[in-house]
Amino acid sequence: MNFSFLKRKTILTALLCIGPLSTAIAFQGEDMPSVTTGMTPVGQYQYGSGGQAQNHTMTGIITVQSTSAVSTVVLGGTVVPYKEVMLAAQMPGRIEFIAGTEGDWFDENTLLVAIDDDDLLAKRRQAMAELSNADAAMRNAQVQYSRELWAPQSRNINRMPGMGLPSLFDQFFTKNMGSMAGYGNPELERHADLYSRGSGVNQAQSRVLRARSGLEEIDARLRDAKSVAPFYGVIVKKHVEAGDTVQPGTPLLSYADTRYLQIQVDVPARLVPGIQKGMIVPAVLDVGDTQVEARVAQIYPMADIRRHTVTVKLDLPKSAPGGPGMYANVILPDSNADTRDLPVIPRSAIIPGSLPGVCIVNEDNQPELRLLRLGEPTGNGVTVLSGIRPGMRIYAQRPSGMSCNQHSLQGVGK
């Protein structure tokens, strides 16, 4: 009997019985099998009730590599609409009309909210009557001025005493003789009459202007009684209902254009020098941990005096999932920190969950779950801020047919 053959068969059987240890087996000629790690596929076997080996899945074990990366900081932000307004009451009254409810879209200049304006309409009719009277008085004053200009009352014979021949005698002789003697001045009287009629015209014009101004004031208050859509958008939130009584300043509707979204994040002042308008930074949305690229759109010129942070807004791609109010993480460079080496793992190795994880091979050759803190995407992989170290062995894909050891979880930061 060939004892060398029996020896090799016994060693092979022992290695196959290890099963869940996911050991990489590579045969080299007729010598003893050697154990290696890396991208070599591993056969997983588990004995069933019948005593026969069952092959589950060929799972690859890889060694965690590292990459040189600029230090980054992960900051939490909020998804906000590109344009958002708060419609508030400009006058006291009762809500008479609301166009819709949350989620309804409206075109620009569409009536959204109306406040009862019956008293304003009555005042407007009164102002119209005053304007009509003032306009009539102004036209009369203009006619009187024209008559004085072309037919001076100082030369009207009917204003002289007497009648018939005595009046004619007074017109031709008495007035002229009186002017020669220094009694009366017809030119000065005519100038005074013209000035008086002109003053009447100016006063009538002022009354018309005052009446028209009162009418415009009422029209402005009537416009304040109605809130229209300033742009194409959607009602985000209703603050009142039809029938409510409001005062000036009472919020009515929150209105926004949610077709375009931004991330608003408060950045510590020390990180602001490393941020420029237009730069692209990675972001993770709280919708299935979707990773997108965001563009810095606005950097506020002044920091908050209490928290010493600067508000920064970043444009999201139009196809980005989610909506206003959702949470998002933004990964910003830290220009004050030195460049460091970070572990890099493939996306297929990440186990999703409330905290992402990865299945590693521990010192006992057992699968073990490690919770991760992910960093910036790079190529087909993603950097890891904490949770694992370069050189550790991990599963390129989550093992099928077995689970990572849940009794020895390693937390983030280990």
C-alpha positions as CSV (number, residue, x, y, z in Angstrom):
1,M,0.0,0.0,0.0
2,N,1.2,3.5,-0.8
3,F,1.5,5.3,2.5
4,S,2.5,8.6,0.9
5,F,-0.9,8.7,-0.9
6,L,-2.8,7.9,2.3
7,K,-0.9,10.8,4.0
8,R,-1.9,13.3,1.4
9,K,-5.5,12.1,1.4
10,T,-5.7,12.5,5.2
11,I,-4.4,16.1,5.1
12,L,-6.8,17.0,2.3
13,T,-9.8,15.6,4.2
14,A,-8.9,17.6,7.3
15,L,-8.7,20.8,5.3
16,L,-12.0,20.2,3.7
17,C,-13.7,19.7,7.0
18,I,-12.7,23.2,8.2
19,G,-15.7,24.5,6.1
20,P,-16.6,28.0,7.4
21,L,-13.0,29.0,7.9
22,S,-13.0,30.1,4.3
23,T,-9.3,29.1,3.9
24,A,-7.8,29.6,0.5
25,I,-6.5,26.3,-0.9
26,A,-3.8,26.2,-3.6
27,F,-2.3,22.9,-4.7
28,Q,1.3,22.9,-5.7
29,G,2.4,19.6,-7.4
30,E,2.5,16.5,-5.3
31,D,3.7,18.2,-2.1
32,M,1.6,19.2,1.0
33,P,-1.1,21.9,0.2
34,S,-0.1,25.4,1.2
35,V,-2.5,28.1,2.5
36,T,-2.5,31.5,0.8
37,T,-4.6,34.7,1.0
38,G,-5.5,37.3,-1.6
39,M,-7.9,37.2,-4.5
40,T,-7.8,33.4,-4.7
41,P,-11.3,31.9,-4.6
42,V,-12.1,29.7,-1.6
43,G,-14.4,26.7,-1.5
44,Q,-16.8,26.6,1.4
45,Y,-18.1,23.3,2.5
46,Q,-20.5,22.2,5.2
47,Y,-21.6,18.7,6.0
48,G,-25.3,18.1,5.9
49,S,-27.4,15.5,7.7
50,G,-26.4,12.9,5.2
51,G,-22.7,13.4,5.9
52,Q,-22.0,14.7,2.3
53,A,-20.2,18.0,1.7
54,Q,-22.3,20.7,0.2
55,N,-20.6,23.6,-1.7
56,H,-22.3,26.9,-0.9
57,T,-20.5,29.9,-2.7
58,M,-17.0,30.6,-4.0
59,T,-16.2,33.8,-2.0
60,G,-13.0,35.9,-2.5
61,I,-10.8,37.1,0.3
62,I,-8.8,40.2,-0.4
63,T,-6.2,42.2,1.5
64,V,-7.2,45.8,2.4
65,Q,-5.0,48.2,0.5
66,S,-4.4,51.9,1.3
67,T,-4.4,55.1,-0.7
68,S,-3.0,58.5,0.0
69,A,-5.8,61.0,0.5
70,V,-6.3,64.5,1.9
71,S,-7.9,64.5,5.3
72,T,-11.6,65.1,5.1
73,V,-14.4,66.0,7.5
74,V,-17.9,64.6,7.3
75,L,-20.5,67.2,8.1
76,G,-24.3,66.7,8.4
77,G,-26.6,69.0,6.4
78,T,-30.2,69.4,5.3
79,V,-31.7,69.2,1.8
80,V,-33.4,72.4,1.0
81,P,-35.3,73.8,-2.0
82,Y,-33.5,76.1,-4.4
83,K,-36.2,78.8,-3.9
84,E,-38.5,78.9,-0.9
85,V,-40.7,81.7,0.4
86,M,-43.1,82.2,3.4
87,L,-46.3,83.9,2.5
88,A,-47.6,86.0,5.4
89,A,-50.7,88.2,6.0
90,Q,-50.2,91.9,5.2
91,M,-53.6,93.0,6.7
92,P,-56.0,91.8,9.4
93,G,-59.0,89.8,8.3
94,R,-60.6,86.4,7.8
95,I,-59.2,83.8,5.4
96,E,-61.7,83.5,2.6
97,F,-60.0,81.2,0.1
98,I,-57.0,78.8,-0.1
99,A,-56.1,77.3,-3.5
100,G,-54.9,73.9,-2.4
101,T,-53.1,71.8,0.1
102,E,-49.6,70.4,0.6
103,G,-48.1,68.9,-2.6
104,D,-50.2,71.0,-5.0
105,W,-48.3,72.7,-7.8
106,F,-49.2,76.1,-9.2
107,D,-48.1,78.4,-12.0
108,E,-46.7,81.8,-11.4
109,N,-49.2,84.6,-10.4
110,T,-51.8,82.0,-9.5
111,L,-54.0,83.1,-6.5
112,L,-53.1,81.1,-3.5
113,V,-54.8,82.8,-0.5
114,A,-57.4,85.5,-0.3
115,I,-58.5,87.5,2.8
116,D,-62.0,89.0,3.1
117,D,-61.9,92.5,1.5
118,D,-65.6,93.7,1.6
119,D,-64.7,96.8,3.8
120,L,-61.9,97.7,1.4
121,L,-64.2,97.5,-1.6
122,A,-66.6,99.9,0.2
123,K,-63.8,102.3,0.9
124,R,-62.7,102.1,-2.7
125,R,-66.1,103.2,-4.0
126,Q,-66.0,106.1,-1.6
127,A,-62.6,107.1,-2.9
128,M,-63.9,106.9,-6.5
129,A,-66.7,109.3,-5.6
130,E,-64.2,111.8,-4.1
131,L,-62.0,111.5,-7.1
132,S,-64.9,112.3,-9.4
133,N,-65.8,115.4,-7.4
134,A,-62.3,116.6,-7.4
135,D,-62.0,116.1,-11.1
136,A,-65.1,118.1,-11.8
137,A,-63.9,121.0,-9.6
138,M,-60.6,121.0,-11.5
139,R,-62.3,121.2,-14.8
140,N,-64.5,124.1,-13.6
141,A,-61.4,125.9,-12.3
142,Q,-59.7,125.5,-15.7
143,V,-62.7,127.0,-17.5
144,Q,-62.8,130.0,-15.2
145,Y,-59.1,130.6,-15.8
146,S,-59.6,130.4,-19.6
147,R,-62.5,132.9,-19.4
148,E,-60.4,135.3,-17.3
149,L,-57.5,134.9,-19.8
150,W,-59.6,135.7,-22.9
151,A,-62.4,137.9,-21.4
152,P,-61.1,139.8,-18.4
153,Q,-63.8,140.6,-15.8
154,S,-62.1,143.9,-15.1
155,R,-63.2,145.0,-18.6
156,N,-66.8,143.7,-18.3
157,I,-69.2,146.5,-18.8
158,N,-71.8,144.8,-16.7
159,R,-69.6,145.2,-13.6
160,M,-69.9,149.1,-13.9
161,P,-72.6,151.1,-12.2
162,G,-75.6,152.4,-14.2
163,M,-77.0,151.0,-17.3
164,G,-77.4,151.9,-20.9
165,L,-75.8,155.2,-21.9
166,P,-74.5,155.9,-18.4
167,S,-72.7,152.6,-18.3
168,L,-71.2,153.2,-21.7
169,F,-70.2,156.7,-20.6
170,D,-68.5,155.2,-17.5
171,Q,-66.7,152.6,-19.7
172,F,-65.2,155.2,-22.1
173,F,-64.7,158.2,-19.9
174,T,-65.0,157.6,-16.2
175,K,-62.5,154.6,-16.0
176,N,-60.0,156.4,-18.3
177,M,-60.2,159.6,-16.4
178,G,-59.9,157.8,-13.1
179,S,-56.8,155.9,-14.3
180,M,-55.3,159.2,-15.4
181,A,-56.1,160.8,-12.1
182,G,-54.5,157.8,-10.2
183,Y,-57.7,156.0,-9.2
184,G,-57.6,152.3,-10.2
185,N,-55.3,150.3,-12.5
186,P,-57.0,148.1,-15.0
187,E,-53.9,146.0,-15.8
188,L,-53.1,145.3,-12.2
189,E,-56.7,144.2,-11.6
190,R,-56.5,141.9,-14.6
191,H,-53.3,140.4,-13.3
192,A,-54.9,139.8,-9.9
193,D,-57.9,138.1,-11.5
194,L,-55.7,135.8,-13.5
195,Y,-53.6,134.9,-10.5
196,S,-56.7,134.1,-8.5
197,R,-58.1,131.8,-11.2
198,G,-54.7,130.1,-11.6
199,S,-54.6,129.4,-7.8
200,G,-58.1,127.9,-8.1
201,V,-56.8,125.5,-10.8
202,N,-53.8,124.5,-8.7
203,Q,-55.9,123.8,-5.7
204,A,-58.3,121.7,-7.7
205,Q,-55.4,119.7,-9.2
206,S,-54.1,119.0,-5.6
207,R,-57.5,117.8,-4.6
208,V,-57.6,115.4,-7.6
209,L,-54.1,114.1,-6.7
210,R,-55.1,113.5,-3.1
211,A,-58.2,111.6,-4.1
212,R,-56.2,109.5,-6.6
213,S,-53.6,108.8,-4.0
214,G,-56.3,107.6,-1.6
215,L,-57.6,105.3,-4.3
216,E,-54.1,103.9,-5.0
217,E,-53.7,103.2,-1.3
218,I,-56.9,101.2,-1.1
219,D,-55.9,99.3,-4.3
220,A,-52.6,98.4,-2.7
221,R,-54.4,97.1,0.4
222,L,-56.6,95.1,-1.9
223,R,-53.5,93.5,-3.4
224,D,-52.2,92.7,0.0
225,A,-55.5,90.9,0.7
226,K,-54.5,88.3,-1.9
227,S,-51.3,86.2,-2.0
228,V,-50.2,84.9,-5.4
229,A,-47.6,82.4,-6.4
230,P,-44.3,84.3,-7.0
231,F,-42.9,81.5,-9.2
232,Y,-43.8,78.0,-10.4
233,G,-43.8,75.8,-7.2
234,V,-45.6,73.7,-4.7
235,I,-47.2,74.3,-1.4
236,V,-44.9,72.8,1.2
237,K,-47.0,73.6,4.3
238,K,-50.2,75.3,5.2
239,H,-50.3,77.4,8.3
240,V,-53.9,78.5,8.2
241,E,-57.3,77.2,7.0
242,A,-60.3,78.9,5.4
243,G,-62.2,80.8,8.1
244,D,-59.2,81.6,10.3
245,T,-58.8,85.2,11.5
246,V,-55.3,86.5,10.9
247,Q,-53.3,89.6,11.8
248,P,-50.4,91.3,9.9
249,G,-47.4,89.0,9.9
250,T,-49.3,85.7,10.5
251,P,-47.7,82.9,8.3
252,L,-50.1,81.6,5.7
253,L,-48.2,79.2,3.4
254,S,-44.7,77.8,2.9
255,Y,-44.1,77.8,-0.8
256,A,-41.1,76.4,-2.7
257,D,-39.7,75.2,-6.0
258,T,-38.6,71.6,-5.2
259,R,-37.5,70.7,-8.7
260,Y,-34.0,71.9,-7.9
261,L,-32.5,70.9,-4.5
262,Q,-29.5,72.1,-2.5
263,I,-27.7,70.9,0.6
264,Q,-27.4,73.5,3.3
265,V,-24.6,72.8,5.8
266,D,-22.9,74.8,8.6
267,V,-19.2,74.5,8.1
268,P,-16.7,75.3,10.9
269,A,-14.8,78.5,10.1
270,R,-11.5,76.7,10.0
271,L,-12.6,74.6,7.0
272,V,-13.9,77.5,4.9
273,P,-10.5,78.5,3.4
274,G,-10.4,75.1,1.7
275,I,-13.8,75.6,0.0
276,Q,-14.3,77.5,-3.2
277,K,-17.4,78.3,-5.1
278,G,-17.9,75.8,-8.0
279,M,-15.8,73.0,-6.5
280,I,-17.3,69.5,-6.5
281,V,-17.5,67.5,-3.3
282,P,-19.0,64.1,-2.5
283,A,-22.2,63.8,-0.6
284,V,-24.3,61.0,0.8
285,L,-28.1,61.3,0.8
286,D,-30.2,59.6,3.5
287,V,-32.1,57.7,0.7
288,G,-30.5,54.3,0.5
289,D,-27.1,55.9,1.3
290,T,-27.1,57.3,-2.2
291,Q,-23.7,58.9,-3.1
292,V,-23.8,61.9,-5.4
293,E,-21.5,64.8,-6.3
294,A,-22.6,68.2,-5.1
295,R,-21.3,71.6,-6.4
296,V,-20.6,74.5,-4.0
297,A,-23.1,77.1,-5.1
298,Q,-23.0,79.7,-2.3
299,I,-20.7,80.6,0.6
300,Y,-22.2,83.0,3.1
301,P,-20.0,86.1,3.7
302,M,-20.3,86.1,7.5
303,A,-20.0,83.4,10.2
304,D,-22.6,82.8,12.8
305,I,-21.6,84.9,15.9
306,R,-22.8,82.1,18.3
307,R,-21.6,78.9,16.7
308,H,-18.8,80.3,14.6
309,T,-19.9,78.4,11.5
310,V,-20.4,79.5,7.9
311,T,-23.5,78.5,6.0
312,V,-22.6,76.8,2.7
313,K,-25.1,75.7,0.0
314,L,-24.3,73.0,-2.5
315,D,-26.3,72.2,-5.7
316,L,-27.5,68.6,-6.1
317,P,-27.9,66.8,-9.4
318,K,-31.4,67.1,-10.8
319,S,-31.8,63.3,-10.7
320,A,-30.8,63.1,-7.0
321,P,-33.5,61.2,-5.0
322,G,-35.1,62.6,-1.9
323,G,-36.7,65.9,-1.0
324,P,-36.5,69.0,1.2
325,G,-35.9,68.4,4.8
326,M,-34.0,65.1,4.5
327,Y,-30.6,64.5,6.0
328,A,-27.4,64.5,4.0
329,N,-23.7,64.1,4.7
330,V,-21.1,66.3,2.9
331,I,-17.4,65.3,2.8
332,L,-15.3,68.4,2.8
333,P,-11.5,68.6,2.6
334,D,-9.6,69.7,5.7
335,S,-6.8,72.0,4.5
336,N,-5.4,72.3,8.0
337,A,-4.6,68.5,8.3
338,D,-1.8,66.6,6.7
339,T,-2.3,64.0,3.9
340,R,-2.8,60.5,5.3
341,D,-3.1,56.9,4.1
342,L,-6.7,55.5,4.3
343,P,-7.9,52.0,3.7
344,V,-9.8,51.3,0.4
345,I,-12.3,48.6,0.0
346,P,-14.6,47.6,-2.9
347,R,-18.3,48.6,-2.8
348,S,-19.3,45.0,-3.0
349,A,-17.7,44.3,0.3
350,I,-19.9,46.8,2.2
351,I,-22.7,45.3,4.2
352,P,-25.5,47.8,4.3
353,G,-27.3,48.7,7.5
354,S,-27.9,51.5,10.0
355,L,-24.1,51.6,10.1
356,P,-22.2,50.1,7.1
357,G,-20.0,47.1,7.9
358,V,-17.6,44.6,6.3
359,C,-16.9,41.0,7.0
360,I,-13.2,40.4,7.9
361,V,-11.2,37.3,8.6
362,N,-9.9,37.5,12.2
363,E,-6.8,36.0,13.8
364,D,-8.7,32.7,14.4
365,N,-9.6,32.5,10.7
366,Q,-13.2,33.2,11.6
367,P,-15.5,35.6,9.8
368,E,-16.2,38.7,11.9
369,L,-18.3,41.8,11.3
370,R,-16.7,45.2,11.6
371,L,-18.7,48.5,11.6
372,L,-17.2,51.2,9.3
373,R,-17.2,54.9,8.9
374,L,-17.0,55.4,5.2
375,G,-15.2,58.3,3.5
376,E,-14.9,59.5,-0.1
377,P,-15.6,57.3,-3.1
378,T,-12.5,56.5,-5.2
379,G,-12.8,54.6,-8.5
380,N,-14.7,51.4,-7.9
381,G,-14.1,51.5,-4.1
382,V,-14.5,53.8,-1.2
383,T,-12.2,55.0,1.5
384,V,-12.7,54.0,5.1
385,L,-12.2,56.6,7.8
386,S,-12.3,54.1,10.7
387,G,-13.2,50.5,11.4
388,I,-10.4,48.6,9.6
389,R,-6.7,49.0,8.8
390,P,-4.6,48.4,5.7
391,G,-3.4,44.8,5.5
392,M,-6.4,43.2,7.1
393,R,-8.2,40.4,5.2
394,I,-11.8,41.0,4.2
395,Y,-14.4,39.3,2.1
396,A,-14.8,40.9,-1.3
397,Q,-18.5,40.0,-1.1
398,R,-20.6,39.2,1.9
399,P,-20.3,35.4,2.4
400,S,-23.3,33.3,1.3
401,G,-24.3,30.3,3.3
402,M,-22.8,31.7,6.5
403,S,-22.9,34.8,8.6
404,C,-20.2,37.0,10.3
405,N,-19.7,36.4,14.0
406,Q,-22.3,38.7,15.7
407,H,-20.9,38.0,19.2
408,S,-17.7,40.0,18.7
409,L,-18.7,43.1,16.8
410,Q,-16.0,45.6,16.5
411,G,-17.2,49.2,16.7
412,V,-16.4,52.2,14.6
413,G,-13.1,53.7,15.4
414,K,-11.3,50.4,16.3
